Amino acid sequence: MAKRIVINNEARETEAQFIQQLAAELDLPERGVALAVNNKIVPRATWPDTAISEGDSITIIKAAFGG
């Protein structure tokens, strides 16, 4: 069942049940990306076990390289 969530201030629907599934759905790279759910950073090691709920606000943070 699809859930309505917000990703980087943009409304979206997803079938993903867990953060790891959402990352795959969004085709996020394996490195250089962090995710926060409801303003709380989620360690990558817990992505497979971190559930997504209706109405969650998810922020994708991409590392910037350079100086």
SVG drawing of the C-alpha trace seen along z (x, -y; Angstrom):
<svg xmlns="http://www.w3.org/2000/svg" viewBox="-2 -26 42 30">
<polyline fill="none" stroke="black" stroke-width="0.4" points="0.0,0.0 1.4,-3.4 2.3,-5.9 2.3,-9.6 5.6,-11.1 7.6,-14.3 11.1,-14.1 13.2,-17.3 10.0,-19.3 8.3,-17.6 5.2,-15.4 5.6,-11.9 4.0,-8.4 6.1,-5.3 5.5,-1.6 8.8,-1.3 8.4,0.1 11.9,-0.7 14.5,-3.4 16.8,-0.9 13.9,-0.2 13.3,-3.9 17.0,-4.5 16.9,-1.8 13.6,-3.2 15.3,-6.6 18.5,-5.1 20.6,-6.8 24.4,-6.1 26.0,-3.8 28.3,-6.5 28.1,-10.2 24.4,-10.3 22.8,-10.6 19.1,-10.4 17.1,-12.0 13.6,-11.0 11.6,-13.7 14.8,-15.7 16.7,-12.7 19.7,-11.3 19.3,-7.6 22.7,-5.7 23.1,-3.7 23.5,-0.5 19.9,-0.8 18.4,-1.6 17.1,1.9 15.3,1.9 14.0,-1.7 10.4,-1.7 8.7,-4.5 5.3,-5.7 2.6,-7.7 3.4,-11.4 7.1,-11.0 9.4,-13.9 12.6,-12.6 15.6,-14.7 18.3,-13.5 21.7,-15.0 24.3,-14.6 28.0,-15.2 29.7,-18.1 33.3,-17.6 35.8,-20.3 37.2,-23.2"/>
</svg>
